[in-house]
Amino acid sequence: MTIDLEYSSSLNGASYLLFELKQVIKLKRMGLTSSEIRAKVIEENLFQFENKGRINRALPSVMRRAEVIDKSLADLLLEGSIEMAKVINLYAIMKTDLLFFEFMNEVIGEKLHNNDLLIEKKDINVFFTTKAEQSEKVASWSAINTEKLKRAFMQVLFESGLLKKRRGEELSRLIVDEQIKDHLIRIGDAKYVQAMGE
């Protein structure tokens, strides 16, 4: 499924959310509709958030990610290793967040392909400055919003296993399982595999 994407800063309220994605995928598997899933997540606090407002911020992103995960990937996400689940979640984030995909493609993927395993503050700053020059939308974001987004991007890198330490600069290569790689290439999503450094 293809979604027409525009730049968004929604990653601020919904960075990694792998546990939450698994909950939604399980409900989808049981045949629940989107509105039934939303109601169940909120009523039963399936995300286990203490703050109800956080559910409302995170849920739309998690639902979008669940939409781009087909049955094969859903099975691997729920039944495969944690490494597989992390890679599938990273794919779903890239597939539903254009700015993050471009960051992965133009900065992280590029570095991994060139064997440059350091991500420095200047790399992120240059990326955001360039995007602000290319997009009025990105240019209109406040400095606070942009800083939060940079942190959210780094958080996703760390939780997916691409960044060795939460506050560090050293990148780590992901082990993308052949099943996932082959499947993504088969469905026409090779660019996401490439953005992960493969």
C-alpha positions as CSV (number, residue, x, y, z in Angstrom):
1,M,0.0,0.0,0.0
2,T,1.3,3.4,-0.9
3,I,0.6,6.5,1.1
4,D,1.2,10.0,-0.4
5,L,3.4,11.6,2.2
6,E,4.3,15.1,3.0
7,Y,6.8,16.3,5.6
8,S,5.6,15.9,9.1
9,S,6.9,16.3,12.6
10,S,4.7,13.6,14.0
11,L,7.7,11.5,15.0
12,N,7.9,14.0,18.0
13,G,4.9,12.4,19.7
14,A,5.4,8.9,18.3
15,S,9.0,7.9,17.9
16,Y,9.7,4.1,18.1
17,L,6.7,2.4,19.6
18,L,7.5,-1.2,18.7
19,F,5.6,-2.7,21.6
20,E,2.6,-0.6,20.7
21,L,2.8,-1.6,17.0
22,K,2.7,-5.3,18.0
23,Q,-0.5,-4.7,20.0
24,V,-2.2,-3.1,17.0
25,I,-1.0,-5.8,14.6
26,K,-2.3,-8.5,17.0
27,L,-5.8,-6.8,17.0
28,K,-5.7,-6.5,13.2
29,R,-4.9,-10.2,12.9
30,M,-8.0,-10.9,15.0
31,G,-10.1,-9.1,12.3
32,L,-10.9,-5.9,14.2
33,T,-11.5,-2.8,12.2
34,S,-9.5,0.4,12.6
35,S,-12.1,2.1,14.7
36,E,-12.5,-1.1,16.9
37,I,-8.7,-1.2,17.4
38,R,-8.7,2.5,18.4
39,A,-11.5,2.1,20.9
40,K,-9.9,-1.1,22.4
41,V,-6.4,0.5,22.7
42,I,-7.9,3.5,24.5
43,E,-10.4,1.7,26.7
44,E,-8.0,-1.0,27.8
45,N,-4.9,1.1,27.8
46,L,-3.2,-1.5,25.7
47,F,-0.1,0.7,25.2
48,Q,0.2,0.9,29.0
49,F,0.8,4.6,29.0
50,E,0.2,6.5,32.2
51,N,-0.7,9.6,30.3
52,K,-4.0,9.3,28.3
53,G,-2.9,12.3,26.1
54,R,0.1,10.3,25.0
55,I,-2.1,7.5,23.6
56,N,-3.9,10.1,21.4
57,R,-0.6,11.4,20.1
58,A,0.9,8.0,19.4
59,L,-2.1,6.1,18.1
60,P,-2.5,7.7,14.7
61,S,1.2,7.0,13.8
62,V,1.0,3.4,15.1
63,M,-2.2,2.8,13.0
64,R,-0.5,4.2,9.9
65,R,2.5,2.0,10.4
66,A,0.2,-1.1,10.9
67,E,-1.5,-0.2,7.6
68,V,1.8,-0.6,5.6
69,I,2.7,-4.0,7.1
70,D,1.3,-6.8,5.1
71,K,0.5,-10.3,6.4
72,S,4.0,-11.7,5.7
73,L,5.7,-8.9,7.6
74,A,3.1,-9.0,10.4
75,D,3.8,-12.7,10.9
76,L,7.6,-12.0,11.1
77,L,7.0,-9.1,13.4
78,L,5.0,-11.2,15.9
79,E,6.7,-14.5,15.5
80,G,10.3,-13.7,14.5
81,S,13.2,-12.5,16.6
82,I,13.4,-9.1,18.2
83,E,15.9,-8.1,15.6
84,M,13.4,-8.9,12.8
85,A,10.7,-6.9,14.7
86,K,13.0,-3.9,15.0
87,V,13.8,-4.0,11.2
88,I,10.1,-4.2,10.3
89,N,9.3,-1.4,12.7
90,L,12.0,0.8,11.2
91,Y,10.7,0.0,7.7
92,A,7.2,1.0,8.8
93,I,8.4,4.3,10.2
94,M,10.3,5.1,7.0
95,K,7.3,4.1,4.9
96,T,5.0,6.4,6.8
97,D,7.4,9.3,7.5
98,L,8.9,11.0,4.4
99,L,11.4,13.2,6.3
100,F,12.7,10.3,8.4
101,F,13.0,8.1,5.2
102,E,15.0,10.9,3.5
103,F,17.2,11.1,6.6
104,M,17.8,7.4,6.5
105,N,18.4,7.4,2.8
106,E,20.5,10.5,2.4
107,V,22.4,10.4,5.7
108,I,22.4,7.0,7.4
109,G,22.3,4.7,4.3
110,E,24.9,6.9,2.6
111,K,27.2,6.6,5.6
112,L,26.8,2.9,6.0
113,H,27.5,2.4,2.2
114,N,30.7,4.4,2.6
115,N,31.8,2.6,5.7
116,D,31.6,5.9,7.7
117,L,30.2,4.7,11.0
118,L,29.9,8.1,12.8
119,I,26.8,10.2,12.9
120,E,27.7,13.7,14.2
121,K,25.5,16.6,15.3
122,K,26.6,18.5,12.2
123,D,25.3,15.7,9.9
124,I,21.8,16.1,11.4
125,N,22.0,19.9,11.4
126,V,23.0,20.0,7.7
127,F,20.2,17.6,6.8
128,F,17.6,19.7,8.5
129,T,19.0,23.0,7.2
130,T,18.9,21.6,3.6
131,K,15.3,20.4,4.1
132,A,14.3,23.8,5.4
133,E,15.7,25.4,2.3
134,Q,13.8,22.9,0.1
135,S,10.5,23.0,2.0
136,E,8.5,25.9,3.3
137,K,6.8,23.4,5.7
138,V,10.0,22.4,7.3
139,A,11.2,26.0,7.3
140,S,8.1,27.0,9.2
141,W,8.7,24.7,12.2
142,S,9.9,26.3,15.4
143,A,13.5,25.8,16.6
144,I,12.1,23.9,19.6
145,N,10.0,21.6,17.3
146,T,13.0,20.9,15.1
147,E,15.3,20.2,18.0
148,K,12.8,17.7,19.4
149,L,12.5,16.1,16.0
150,K,16.3,15.7,15.8
151,R,16.2,13.9,19.2
152,A,13.3,11.7,18.0
153,F,15.3,10.7,14.9
154,M,18.3,9.7,17.1
155,Q,16.0,7.8,19.5
156,V,14.6,5.8,16.5
157,L,18.2,5.0,15.4
158,F,19.1,3.9,18.9
159,E,16.1,1.7,19.5
160,S,16.3,0.1,16.1
161,G,19.9,-0.8,16.8
162,L,21.6,1.6,14.3
163,L,23.1,3.7,17.0
164,K,25.3,1.9,19.6
165,K,24.7,4.3,22.5
166,R,21.7,6.5,23.2
167,R,23.9,9.7,23.4
168,G,26.7,8.3,21.2
169,E,27.7,9.0,17.6
170,E,28.8,5.5,16.6
171,L,26.6,3.7,14.0
172,S,26.1,0.0,14.0
173,R,25.1,-2.1,11.0
174,L,21.7,-3.8,11.1
175,I,21.4,-7.4,10.4
176,V,18.5,-7.5,7.9
177,D,17.1,-11.0,7.7
178,E,17.1,-12.5,4.2
179,Q,13.3,-13.2,4.5
180,I,12.6,-9.5,5.2
181,K,15.0,-8.3,2.5
182,D,13.7,-10.6,-0.2
183,H,10.1,-9.8,0.7
184,L,10.6,-6.0,0.6
185,I,12.5,-6.3,-2.7
186,R,9.7,-8.5,-4.1
187,I,7.0,-5.9,-3.2
188,G,8.9,-3.1,-4.7
189,D,10.3,-1.6,-1.5
190,A,14.0,-2.1,-2.2
191,K,14.8,1.6,-1.5
192,Y,13.9,1.0,2.2
193,V,16.4,-1.9,2.4
194,Q,19.0,0.3,0.8
195,A,18.3,3.1,3.3
196,M,19.0,0.6,6.1
197,G,22.5,0.3,4.7
198,E,22.1,-3.0,2.8
